[in-house]
Amino acid sequence: MASRTAVTENRRKAHHRAAGAKRKAANRNKGTTHKFAIHETPAPKATKSK
């Protein structure tokens, strides 16, 4: 059986390793740069002139 100190230290290590994991994964998948206004709406359709 592991000592209480070893258990505590391992818990702390695991907590530090996992800290921010959801936020970091979201940043990797989605990125952190906001959408610029120029990219939010599609370009207007070209119309045929007479």
C-alpha distance matrix in Angstrom:
0.0 3.8 6.5 9.2 11.5 10.0 9.7 13.2 14.6 13.7 15.3 18.2 18.7 18.8 21.2 23.4 23.6 24.7 27.0 30.5 29.7 32.1 34.8 34.5 34.7 37.8 39.4 38.9 40.4 43.1 43.8 44.4 48.2 50.3 53.1 56.3 59.4 61.2 58.7 58.3 61.6 63.0 66.2 69.4 71.0 74.1 77.2 80.3 83.3 86.8
3.8 0.0 3.8 6.5 8.1 6.2 6.5 10.0 10.9 10.3 12.3 14.9 15.3 15.9 18.3 20.2 20.6 22.0 24.1 27.7 27.2 29.8 32.3 31.8 32.4 35.4 36.8 36.5 38.2 40.8 41.2 41.7 45.4 47.6 50.5 53.7 56.8 58.7 56.3 56.0 59.3 60.8 64.0 67.2 69.0 72.1 75.3 78.4 81.3 84.8
6.5 3.8 0.0 3.8 5.3 5.3 6.3 8.7 10.0 10.7 12.4 14.4 15.5 16.7 18.5 20.2 21.2 22.8 24.3 28.1 28.0 30.7 32.9 32.6 33.6 36.5 37.6 37.6 39.5 41.9 42.1 42.2 46.0 48.1 51.2 54.3 57.3 59.4 57.1 56.8 60.3 61.9 65.1 68.3 70.3 73.3 76.5 79.7 82.5 86.1
9.2 6.5 3.8 0.0 3.8 5.5 5.1 6.1 8.6 9.9 10.6 12.3 14.3 15.4 16.5 18.4 20.0 21.2 22.4 26.1 26.4 28.9 30.9 31.0 32.2 34.8 36.0 36.4 38.2 40.4 40.5 40.5 44.2 46.1 49.3 52.3 55.3 57.5 55.4 54.9 58.3 60.2 63.4 66.5 68.6 71.8 74.9 78.2 80.9 84.5
11.5 8.1 5.3 3.8 0.0 3.8 5.4 5.1 6.1 8.6 9.9 10.6 12.3 14.2 15.3 16.5 18.3 20.1 21.0 24.7 25.3 28.1 29.8 29.6 31.1 33.8 34.7 35.0 37.2 39.2 39.1 38.8 42.5 44.6 47.9 50.8 53.8 56.0 54.0 53.7 57.3 59.2 62.2 65.5 67.7 70.7 73.9 77.2 79.8 83.5
10.0 6.2 5.3 5.5 3.8 0.0 3.8 5.4 5.1 6.0 8.5 9.8 10.4 12.2 14.1 15.3 16.3 18.3 19.8 23.5 23.6 26.6 28.4 27.9 29.1 32.1 33.0 32.9 35.1 37.4 37.4 37.5 41.1 43.4 46.6 49.5 52.7 54.7 52.5 52.4 55.9 57.5 60.6 63.9 65.9 68.9 72.2 75.4 78.1 81.7
9.7 6.5 6.3 5.1 5.4 3.8 0.0 3.8 5.5 5.2 6.2 8.7 10.0 10.6 12.3 14.3 15.4 16.6 18.2 21.9 21.8 24.5 26.6 26.5 27.4 30.2 31.5 31.6 33.4 35.7 36.0 36.1 39.9 41.9 45.0 48.1 51.1 53.2 50.9 50.5 54.0 55.7 58.8 62.1 64.0 67.1 70.3 73.5 76.3 79.9
13.2 10.0 8.7 6.1 5.1 5.4 3.8 0.0 3.8 5.5 5.1 6.2 8.7 10.0 10.6 12.4 14.3 15.5 16.3 20.1 20.6 23.3 25.0 25.1 26.5 29.1 30.1 30.6 32.6 34.6 34.6 34.4 38.1 40.0 43.2 46.3 49.2 51.5 49.4 49.0 52.5 54.4 57.5 60.7 62.9 66.0 69.2 72.5 75.1 78.7
14.6 10.9 10.0 8.6 6.1 5.1 5.5 3.8 0.0 3.8 5.4 5.1 6.2 8.7 9.8 10.6 12.3 14.3 15.2 19.0 19.5 22.6 24.1 23.7 25.3 28.0 28.7 29.0 31.3 33.4 33.1 32.9 36.5 38.8 42.0 44.9 48.1 50.1 48.1 48.0 51.6 53.4 56.3 59.7 61.8 64.8 68.1 71.3 74.0 77.6
13.7 10.3 10.7 9.9 8.6 6.0 5.2 5.5 3.8 0.0 3.8 5.4 5.0 6.2 8.5 9.9 10.5 12.3 14.1 17.8 17.6 20.6 22.6 22.0 23.1 26.1 27.0 27.0 29.0 31.4 31.4 31.6 35.4 37.6 40.7 43.7 46.9 48.8 46.6 46.4 49.9 51.5 54.5 57.9 59.9 62.9 66.1 69.3 72.0 75.7
15.3 12.3 12.4 10.6 9.9 8.5 6.2 5.1 5.4 3.8 0.0 3.8 5.5 5.2 6.1 8.7 9.9 10.7 12.1 15.7 15.8 18.5 20.5 20.5 21.6 24.3 25.5 25.8 27.7 29.8 30.0 30.1 33.8 35.8 38.8 42.0 45.0 47.1 44.9 44.4 47.9 49.7 52.8 56.0 58.1 61.2 64.4 67.7 70.4 74.0
18.2 14.9 14.4 12.3 10.6 9.8 8.7 6.2 5.1 5.4 3.8 0.0 3.8 5.4 5.0 6.2 8.6 9.9 10.4 14.1 15.0 17.9 19.2 19.2 20.9 23.4 24.2 24.8 27.0 28.8 28.6 28.3 32.0 34.0 37.3 40.2 43.3 45.4 43.5 43.2 46.7 48.7 51.7 54.9 57.2 60.2 63.4 66.8 69.3 73.0
18.7 15.3 15.5 14.3 12.3 10.4 10.0 8.7 6.2 5.0 5.5 3.8 0.0 3.8 5.4 5.2 6.1 8.6 9.9 13.6 13.8 17.1 18.5 17.7 19.3 22.2 22.8 22.9 25.3 27.4 27.1 27.1 30.7 33.1 36.3 39.2 42.4 44.3 42.2 42.2 45.8 47.5 50.4 53.8 55.9 58.8 62.1 65.4 68.0 71.7
18.8 15.9 16.7 15.4 14.2 12.2 10.6 10.0 8.7 6.2 5.2 5.4 3.8 0.0 3.8 5.5 5.1 6.2 8.5 11.9 11.5 14.5 16.5 16.0 17.0 19.9 21.0 21.0 23.0 25.3 25.4 25.8 29.5 31.7 34.7 37.8 40.9 42.8 40.5 40.3 43.8 45.4 48.4 51.7 53.7 56.7 60.0 63.2 65.9 69.6
21.2 18.3 18.5 16.5 15.3 14.1 12.3 10.6 9.8 8.5 6.1 5.0 5.4 3.8 0.0 3.8 5.5 5.3 6.0 9.6 10.2 12.9 14.5 14.6 16.1 18.6 19.6 20.3 22.3 24.1 24.1 24.0 27.7 29.7 32.8 35.9 38.9 41.0 38.9 38.5 42.0 43.9 47.0 50.2 52.4 55.5 58.6 62.0 64.6 68.2
23.4 20.2 20.2 18.4 16.5 15.3 14.3 12.4 10.6 9.9 8.7 6.2 5.2 5.5 3.8 0.0 3.8 5.5 5.1 8.7 9.8 13.1 13.9 13.4 15.5 18.0 18.3 19.0 21.5 23.2 22.7 22.3 26.0 28.2 31.5 34.4 37.5 39.6 37.6 37.5 41.2 43.0 45.9 49.3 51.6 54.5 57.8 61.1 63.6 67.3
23.6 20.6 21.2 20.0 18.3 16.3 15.4 14.3 12.3 10.5 9.9 8.6 6.1 5.1 5.5 3.8 0.0 3.8 5.7 8.6 8.2 11.8 13.1 11.8 13.3 16.4 16.8 16.7 19.2 21.4 21.1 21.4 25.0 27.5 30.5 33.5 36.8 38.5 36.3 36.4 40.0 41.5 44.4 47.8 49.9 52.8 56.1 59.3 61.9 65.6
24.7 22.0 22.8 21.2 20.1 18.3 16.6 15.5 14.3 12.3 10.7 9.9 8.6 6.2 5.3 5.5 3.8 0.0 3.8 6.2 5.3 8.6 10.4 9.9 11.0 13.8 14.9 15.2 17.2 19.2 19.4 19.8 23.6 25.6 28.5 31.7 34.8 36.7 34.4 34.1 37.6 39.3 42.3 45.6 47.7 50.7 53.9 57.2 59.9 63.5
27.0 24.1 24.3 22.4 21.0 19.8 18.2 16.3 15.2 14.1 12.1 10.4 9.9 8.5 6.0 5.1 5.7 3.8 0.0 3.8 5.5 8.3 8.9 9.1 11.3 13.3 14.0 15.1 17.3 18.7 18.5 18.1 21.8 23.8 26.9 30.0 33.0 35.1 33.1 32.8 36.4 38.3 41.3 44.6 46.9 49.9 53.1 56.5 59.0 62.7
30.5 27.7 28.1 26.1 24.7 23.5 21.9 20.1 19.0 17.8 15.7 14.1 13.6 11.9 9.6 8.7 8.6 6.2 3.8 0.0 3.8 5.6 5.2 5.9 8.5 9.9 10.5 12.1 14.2 15.2 14.9 14.5 18.3 20.0 23.2 26.3 29.3 31.4 29.4 29.0 32.6 34.6 37.6 40.9 43.2 46.2 49.4 52.8 55.3 59.0
29.7 27.2 28.0 26.4 25.3 23.6 21.8 20.6 19.5 17.6 15.8 15.0 13.8 11.5 10.2 9.8 8.2 5.3 5.5 3.8 0.0 3.8 5.5 5.1 6.0 8.5 9.8 10.4 12.1 14.0 14.3 14.9 18.7 20.6 23.4 26.7 29.7 31.5 29.1 28.9 32.3 34.0 37.0 40.3 42.4 45.4 48.6 51.9 54.6 58.2
32.1 29.8 30.7 28.9 28.1 26.6 24.5 23.3 22.6 20.6 18.5 17.9 17.1 14.5 12.9 13.1 11.8 8.6 8.3 5.6 3.8 0.0 3.8 5.5 5.2 6.1 8.6 9.9 10.6 11.9 13.0 13.6 17.3 18.7 21.2 24.7 27.4 29.4 26.9 26.2 29.6 31.3 34.6 37.7 39.7 42.9 46.0 49.3 52.0 55.6
34.8 32.3 32.9 30.9 29.8 28.4 26.6 25.0 24.1 22.6 20.5 19.2 18.5 16.5 14.5 13.9 13.1 10.4 8.9 5.2 5.5 3.8 0.0 3.8 5.5 5.1 6.2 8.7 9.9 10.3 10.5 10.4 14.1 15.6 18.4 21.7 24.6 26.7 24.5 24.0 27.5 29.5 32.6 35.8 38.1 41.2 44.3 47.7 50.2 53.9
34.5 31.8 32.6 31.0 29.6 27.9 26.5 25.1 23.7 22.0 20.5 19.2 17.7 16.0 14.6 13.4 11.8 9.9 9.1 5.9 5.1 5.5 3.8 0.0 3.8 5.4 5.1 6.2 8.7 9.9 9.5 10.0 13.8 16.0 18.8 22.0 25.2 26.9 24.6 24.6 28.2 29.8 32.7 36.1 38.3 41.2 44.5 47.7 50.3 54.0
34.7 32.4 33.6 32.2 31.1 29.1 27.4 26.5 25.3 23.1 21.6 20.9 19.3 17.0 16.1 15.5 13.3 11.0 11.3 8.5 6.0 5.2 5.5 3.8 0.0 3.8 5.4 5.1 6.1 8.4 9.4 11.1 14.7 16.6 18.8 22.2 25.3 26.7 24.0 23.9 27.3 28.6 31.6 34.9 36.8 39.8 43.0 46.2 49.0 52.6
37.8 35.4 36.5 34.8 33.8 32.1 30.2 29.1 28.0 26.1 24.3 23.4 22.2 19.9 18.6 18.0 16.4 13.8 13.3 9.9 8.5 6.1 5.1 5.4 3.8 0.0 3.8 5.4 5.1 5.8 7.3 8.8 12.2 13.5 15.6 19.2 22.0 23.7 21.0 20.6 23.9 25.5 28.6 31.8 33.9 37.0 40.1 43.4 46.1 49.7
39.4 36.8 37.6 36.0 34.7 33.0 31.5 30.1 28.7 27.0 25.5 24.2 22.8 21.0 19.6 18.3 16.8 14.9 14.0 10.5 9.8 8.6 6.2 5.1 5.4 3.8 0.0 3.8 5.5 5.3 4.6 5.7 9.3 11.5 14.0 17.2 20.4 21.9 19.6 19.7 23.3 24.8 27.7 31.1 33.3 36.2 39.5 42.8 45.3 49.0
38.9 36.5 37.6 36.4 35.0 32.9 31.6 30.6 29.0 27.0 25.8 24.8 22.9 21.0 20.3 19.0 16.7 15.2 15.1 12.1 10.4 9.9 8.7 6.2 5.1 5.4 3.8 0.0 3.8 5.8 5.6 8.3 11.2 13.8 15.7 18.8 22.1 23.1 20.4 21.0 24.4 25.4 28.1 31.6 33.5 36.2 39.6 42.7 45.4 49.1
40.4 38.2 39.5 38.2 37.2 35.1 33.4 32.6 31.3 29.0 27.7 27.0 25.3 23.0 22.3 21.5 19.2 17.2 17.3 14.2 12.1 10.6 9.9 8.7 6.1 5.1 5.5 3.8 0.0 3.8 6.0 9.4 11.8 13.6 14.7 18.1 21.1 22.0 18.9 19.1 22.2 23.1 26.0 29.4 31.1 34.0 37.3 40.4 43.2 46.8
43.1 40.8 41.9 40.4 39.2 37.4 35.7 34.6 33.4 31.4 29.8 28.8 27.4 25.3 24.1 23.2 21.4 19.2 18.7 15.2 14.0 11.9 10.3 9.9 8.4 5.8 5.3 5.8 3.8 0.0 3.8 6.8 8.8 10.0 11.1 14.6 17.5 18.6 15.7 15.7 19.0 20.2 23.2 26.5 28.5 31.5 34.7 38.0 40.6 44.3
43.8 41.2 42.1 40.5 39.1 37.4 36.0 34.6 33.1 31.4 30.0 28.6 27.1 25.4 24.1 22.7 21.1 19.4 18.5 14.9 14.3 13.0 10.5 9.5 9.4 7.3 4.6 5.6 6.0 3.8 0.0 3.8 5.9 8.3 10.2 13.2 16.6 17.7 15.3 16.0 19.5 20.9 23.5 27.0 29.3 32.0 35.4 38.6 41.0 44.8
44.4 41.7 42.2 40.5 38.8 37.5 36.1 34.4 32.9 31.6 30.1 28.3 27.1 25.8 24.0 22.3 21.4 19.8 18.1 14.5 14.9 13.6 10.4 10.0 11.1 8.8 5.7 8.3 9.4 6.8 3.8 0.0 3.8 6.4 9.5 12.2 15.6 17.3 15.5 16.0 19.8 21.7 24.2 27.6 30.2 32.9 36.2 39.6 41.8 45.5
48.2 45.4 46.0 44.2 42.5 41.1 39.9 38.1 36.5 35.4 33.8 32.0 30.7 29.5 27.7 26.0 25.0 23.6 21.8 18.3 18.7 17.3 14.1 13.8 14.7 12.2 9.3 11.2 11.8 8.8 5.9 3.8 0.0 3.8 6.6 8.7 12.3 13.8 12.5 13.4 17.1 19.0 21.2 24.6 27.4 30.0 33.3 36.7 38.7 42.5
50.3 47.6 48.1 46.1 44.6 43.4 41.9 40.0 38.8 37.6 35.8 34.0 33.1 31.7 29.7 28.2 27.5 25.6 23.8 20.0 20.6 18.7 15.6 16.0 16.6 13.5 11.5 13.8 13.6 10.0 8.3 6.4 3.8 0.0 3.8 6.3 9.3 11.6 10.4 10.5 14.3 16.7 19.1 22.3 25.3 28.0 31.1 34.7 36.6 40.3
53.1 50.5 51.2 49.3 47.9 46.6 45.0 43.2 42.0 40.7 38.8 37.3 36.3 34.7 32.8 31.5 30.5 28.5 26.9 23.2 23.4 21.2 18.4 18.8 18.8 15.6 14.0 15.7 14.7 11.1 10.2 9.5 6.6 3.8 0.0 3.8 6.5 8.3 6.7 6.8 10.6 12.9 15.3 18.5 21.5 24.3 27.4 30.9 32.9 36.6
56.3 53.7 54.3 52.3 50.8 49.5 48.1 46.3 44.9 43.7 42.0 40.2 39.2 37.8 35.9 34.4 33.5 31.7 30.0 26.3 26.7 24.7 21.7 22.0 22.2 19.2 17.2 18.8 18.1 14.6 13.2 12.2 8.7 6.3 3.8 0.0 3.8 5.5 5.6 6.7 10.0 12.3 13.9 17.0 20.3 22.7 25.8 29.3 30.9 34.7
59.4 56.8 57.3 55.3 53.8 52.7 51.1 49.2 48.1 46.9 45.0 43.3 42.4 40.9 38.9 37.5 36.8 34.8 33.0 29.3 29.7 27.4 24.6 25.2 25.3 22.0 20.4 22.1 21.1 17.5 16.6 15.6 12.3 9.3 6.5 3.8 0.0 3.8 5.4 5.3 7.6 10.5 11.9 14.5 18.0 20.5 23.3 26.9 28.3 32.0
61.2 58.7 59.4 57.5 56.0 54.7 53.2 51.5 50.1 48.8 47.1 45.4 44.3 42.8 41.0 39.6 38.5 36.7 35.1 31.4 31.5 29.4 26.7 26.9 26.7 23.7 21.9 23.1 22.0 18.6 17.7 17.3 13.8 11.6 8.3 5.5 3.8 0.0 3.8 5.8 6.9 8.6 9.1 12.1 15.4 17.6 20.6 24.1 25.5 29.3
58.7 56.3 57.1 55.4 54.0 52.5 50.9 49.4 48.1 46.6 44.9 43.5 42.2 40.5 38.9 37.6 36.3 34.4 33.1 29.4 29.1 26.9 24.5 24.6 24.0 21.0 19.6 20.4 18.9 15.7 15.3 15.5 12.5 10.4 6.7 5.6 5.4 3.8 0.0 3.8 5.8 7.0 8.8 12.2 15.1 17.6 20.9 24.3 26.3 30.1
58.3 56.0 56.8 54.9 53.7 52.4 50.5 49.0 48.0 46.4 44.4 43.2 42.2 40.3 38.5 37.5 36.4 34.1 32.8 29.0 28.9 26.2 24.0 24.6 23.9 20.6 19.7 21.0 19.1 15.7 16.0 16.0 13.4 10.5 6.8 6.7 5.3 5.8 3.8 0.0 3.8 6.7 9.5 12.2 15.2 18.3 21.1 24.7 26.8 30.4
61.6 59.3 60.3 58.3 57.3 55.9 54.0 52.5 51.6 49.9 47.9 46.7 45.8 43.8 42.0 41.2 40.0 37.6 36.4 32.6 32.3 29.6 27.5 28.2 27.3 23.9 23.3 24.4 22.2 19.0 19.5 19.8 17.1 14.3 10.6 10.0 7.6 6.9 5.8 3.8 0.0 3.8 6.6 8.7 11.7 14.9 17.5 21.2 23.3 26.8
63.0 60.8 61.9 60.2 59.2 57.5 55.7 54.4 53.4 51.5 49.7 48.7 47.5 45.4 43.9 43.0 41.5 39.3 38.3 34.6 34.0 31.3 29.5 29.8 28.6 25.5 24.8 25.4 23.1 20.2 20.9 21.7 19.0 16.7 12.9 12.3 10.5 8.6 7.0 6.7 3.8 0.0 3.8 6.4 8.7 11.9 14.9 18.4 20.8 24.4
66.2 64.0 65.1 63.4 62.2 60.6 58.8 57.5 56.3 54.5 52.8 51.7 50.4 48.4 47.0 45.9 44.4 42.3 41.3 37.6 37.0 34.6 32.6 32.7 31.6 28.6 27.7 28.1 26.0 23.2 23.5 24.2 21.2 19.1 15.3 13.9 11.9 9.1 8.8 9.5 6.6 3.8 0.0 3.8 6.5 8.9 12.1 15.6 17.7 21.4
69.4 67.2 68.3 66.5 65.5 63.9 62.1 60.7 59.7 57.9 56.0 54.9 53.8 51.7 50.2 49.3 47.8 45.6 44.6 40.9 40.3 37.7 35.8 36.1 34.9 31.8 31.1 31.6 29.4 26.5 27.0 27.6 24.6 22.3 18.5 17.0 14.5 12.1 12.2 12.2 8.7 6.4 3.8 0.0 3.8 6.4 8.9 12.6 14.6 18.2
71.0 69.0 70.3 68.6 67.7 65.9 64.0 62.9 61.8 59.9 58.1 57.2 55.9 53.7 52.4 51.6 49.9 47.7 46.9 43.2 42.4 39.7 38.1 38.3 36.8 33.9 33.3 33.5 31.1 28.5 29.3 30.2 27.4 25.3 21.5 20.3 18.0 15.4 15.1 15.2 11.7 8.7 6.5 3.8 0.0 3.8 6.3 9.7 12.4 15.9
74.1 72.1 73.3 71.8 70.7 68.9 67.1 66.0 64.8 62.9 61.2 60.2 58.8 56.7 55.5 54.5 52.8 50.7 49.9 46.2 45.4 42.9 41.2 41.2 39.8 37.0 36.2 36.2 34.0 31.5 32.0 32.9 30.0 28.0 24.3 22.7 20.5 17.6 17.6 18.3 14.9 11.9 8.9 6.4 3.8 0.0 3.8 6.7 9.2 12.9
77.2 75.3 76.5 74.9 73.9 72.2 70.3 69.2 68.1 66.1 64.4 63.4 62.1 60.0 58.6 57.8 56.1 53.9 53.1 49.4 48.6 46.0 44.3 44.5 43.0 40.1 39.5 39.6 37.3 34.7 35.4 36.2 33.3 31.1 27.4 25.8 23.3 20.6 20.9 21.1 17.5 14.9 12.1 8.9 6.3 3.8 0.0 3.7 6.3 9.6
80.3 78.4 79.7 78.2 77.2 75.4 73.5 72.5 71.3 69.3 67.7 66.8 65.4 63.2 62.0 61.1 59.3 57.2 56.5 52.8 51.9 49.3 47.7 47.7 46.2 43.4 42.8 42.7 40.4 38.0 38.6 39.6 36.7 34.7 30.9 29.3 26.9 24.1 24.3 24.7 21.2 18.4 15.6 12.6 9.7 6.7 3.7 0.0 3.8 6.6
83.3 81.3 82.5 80.9 79.8 78.1 76.3 75.1 74.0 72.0 70.4 69.3 68.0 65.9 64.6 63.6 61.9 59.9 59.0 55.3 54.6 52.0 50.2 50.3 49.0 46.1 45.3 45.4 43.2 40.6 41.0 41.8 38.7 36.6 32.9 30.9 28.3 25.5 26.3 26.8 23.3 20.8 17.7 14.6 12.4 9.2 6.3 3.8 0.0 3.8
86.8 84.8 86.1 84.5 83.5 81.7 79.9 78.7 77.6 75.7 74.0 73.0 71.7 69.6 68.2 67.3 65.6 63.5 62.7 59.0 58.2 55.6 53.9 54.0 52.6 49.7 49.0 49.1 46.8 44.3 44.8 45.5 42.5 40.3 36.6 34.7 32.0 29.3 30.1 30.4 26.8 24.4 21.4 18.2 15.9 12.9 9.6 6.6 3.8 0.0
